[in-house]
């Protein structure tokens, strides 16, 4: 663990994880009753820190909001094989969310420190929320819930 990450781990206390945006799309030519598990063979995942905001809320106490994006999409076998040659892929199913993880800290953290923490560790707090959003979105679509494993080191 780098010194920057250790400083963040020692000082950042998670306060909340809030869903900011949710995008769920089943391709127009597909109805949920036509959807079967074979469409789940070719997946593409998205996970990253979009931005962060910080604010000194009182003398010696800082608030950090880390905006994360997590998503998964499933594409046809043809699109999966031709991904590099063709930039226009229409996913069969796409579920994408943005979460805001809010932390308090007793010290100010540098941009480098918070970015390293955001890219490597914020997902340990956000991942359970993502799993729930993914499964409940599938249930609302009327398709078999997609189960993803817990986040591992």
Secondary structure, DSSP 8 states (H G I E B T S, - for coil): --HHHHHHHHH-EEEEEEEEEEEEEE-TT--GGG--GGGGSSEEEEEEEEEEEEEEEETTEEEEEEEEEEEEEE--HHHHHTTTT-S----SEEEEEEEEEEEEESS---HHHHHHHHHHTHHHHHHHHHHHHHHHHHHHHTS----------
